[in-house]
Amino acid sequence: MSEDTDKRVVHGIPWALGADEEALKRSVAQESGIPLASIEEVRTLKVSLDARRRDIPRRIVQAEVYLKGEPVPAKDMPKPRRGTMKKLVAGEAPIVVGTGPAGLWAALRFVEEGQPCIILDRGAGLEKRHRDVVGLRRRGRLDPESNLCFGEGGAGTYSDGKLYTRKRHGWVRRVYEDMVAFGAQERILVDAHPHVGTNRLIGVMDNLRAFLLDSGCELRFGTRVDGLCMQGTKVTGVRLESGEELYGSSVILACGHSARDTYQWLHTLGVNMTPKGFAVGARVEHPQSLVNSIQYGAWCDNPHLEAATYAVKAQVGKRGIYSFCMCPGGFVIPTPTELGHLNVNGMSSSNRGSDFANSALVVTVTPEDYYLESPGDLDHHGPLKGLFFQRELEKRAFEAGGGDYSAPAQRLTDFLEGKSGTLPERTSYRPGLAPTNLKELLPQRLHDPLGRALGRFEQKMRGFLTEESILIGFETTTSSPVRLVRNEQLMAPGFDNLYPCGEGAGYAGGIVSSAIDGIRCAESALSHP
């Protein structure tokens, strides 16, 4: 254990699984040398799980220690930030396109300054969106405008709600606090790898929407933006699919990585964009009990241990192969936005209580890889060639699955042998699985390094490569394959007051980094009225 120079924050405190707060206080006393009788209160700042030892797993805590006789400050719960609100005036308020994390946190930053905004989303509000999601998973019926990617909350609403980020920025804590203020679990403020869960995220979105409406914002769902209103090089508003034009002081464009038609018309308008690398692969699903056994060993049945996670990576030639968006106790879900296409992703509820664990296993690709039969055959699409590369893989997956949004899949062991074989009777994926040799659908430049990496993953996690695990195709939207160029003011050059924002624009990857980019774009818009 070490102590900060102010002698209040202590690190490295062991805390036994299932132990109470009094046990933590005793551990602080033992590790720090502070007499137990002198400790008034211990407040946890960060909690992580140490399951790497041969001894029983335990929590490791960073905490603030307050001594008897010292004033103990009140513990304030985060509250939504709102300035003195102006009245929303058409033509003068900012317009936010998209209600994913980037768009919502841009809106929250405007509200913090007392500026209501107009918020648009092509998808449905949560109630209808949920019915549409159920329709896809249970009945194989896709609504291209309201699905697991489009609609209130964006793709993040139906996810594990993972908030962990490698981004080192003061606003990371701000985003966590905002989430708690709108109903997320308070523990995300201290967990080393915080997550919310789909079921809790839906409640957060309900509260966030109510707050924005109460702040004078206008929210419109089922409202697709199909163009920009321009005066010279200045963007003055947006044109809707209905033909209606909305005018505003700025446009925050946070439409997500799956809004491919949006990037096509932006390209036609002359908005500068470049292709960027991303990663492609499949979802691997294991029984959660197997992952628990691999990660926790003899303690895998301890009731105080959460569903185990993992992370694996390997380098095969120039290719990086790695696990991505691991969902312990989760579900594999269909996430297409276009008819005749299929791609998949993962999600978990807050308790991570499913019998299955899943993760993307993906291979890095660069713009040089964006071709089908021979290098250059998609170059006529310019910077959008990565979108058409994604689309082709999704068409293959849809057709191989039988055309009803069943997903092509094979056992991990069969993937190595290049045969389709049979599939386990149980899976978390709905509508269902179709036995397929995925190597016949994936280009060799992708399936060969993925296959070679599997042996290395088995060396790191004995039991990973098993007949019980299945690959489900395909994971195609790990991030956007295109980046919209921005200048120092975060505007699109030649399109003043247009702020490409978030993951879809190529500037974020996940809930927190997208939210931070939304805040940045809103701040720039406030500074350049």
Sequence and secondary structure as in RCSB ss.txt:
>XXXX:A:sequence
MSEDTDKRVVHGIPWALGADEEALKRSVAQESGIPLASIEEVRTLKVSLDARRRDIPRRIVQAEVYLKGEPVPAK
DMPKPRRGTMKKLVAGEAPIVVGTGPAGLWAALRFVEEGQPCIILDRGAGLEKRHRDVVGLRRRGRLDPESNLCF
GEGGAGTYSDGKLYTRKRHGWVRRVYEDMVAFGAQERILVDAHPHVGTNRLIGVMDNLRAFLLDSGCELRFGTRV
DGLCMQGTKVTGVRLESGEELYGSSVILACGHSARDTYQWLHTLGVNMTPKGFAVGARVEHPQSLVNSIQYGAWC
DNPHLEAATYAVKAQVGKRGIYSFCMCPGGFVIPTPTELGHLNVNGMSSSNRGSDFANSALVVTVTPEDYYLESP
GDLDHHGPLKGLFFQRELEKRAFEAGGGDYSAPAQRLTDFLEGKSGTLPERTSYRPGLAPTNLKELLPQRLHDPL
GRALGRFEQKMRGFLTEESILIGFETTTSSPVRLVRNEQLMAPGFDNLYPCGEGAGYAGGIVSSAIDGIRCAESA
LSHP
>XXXX:A:secstr
  B TTSSEEEEEEEETT  HHHHHHHHHHHH   GGGEEEEEEEEEEEE  SSS  EEEEEEEEEETTS     
              TTTS EEE  SHHHHHHHHHHHHTT   EEEESS  HHHHHHHHHHHHHH   BTTBSSSS
STT GGGGS  B       THHHHHHHHHHHTT  GGGGTBSS B  HHHHHHHHHHHHHHHHHTT EEEES  E
EEEEEETTEEEEEEETTS EEE S EEE   TT HHHHHHHHHHT  EEE  EEEEEEEEEEHHHHHHHHHGGGT
T TTS       EEEETTEEEEEEEEETTEEEEE   STT   EEEEE TT  SSEEEEEEEEEE GGG  SSST
TTTGGGGGGHHHHHHHHHHHHHHHHTTSSS EEEEEHHHHHHT      S  S SS EEE  GGGTS HHHHHHH
HHHHHHHHHHSTTSSSTT EEEEEE  SS SEEE   TTS BTTBBTEEE TTTTTS  SHHHHHHHHHHHHHHH
HH  
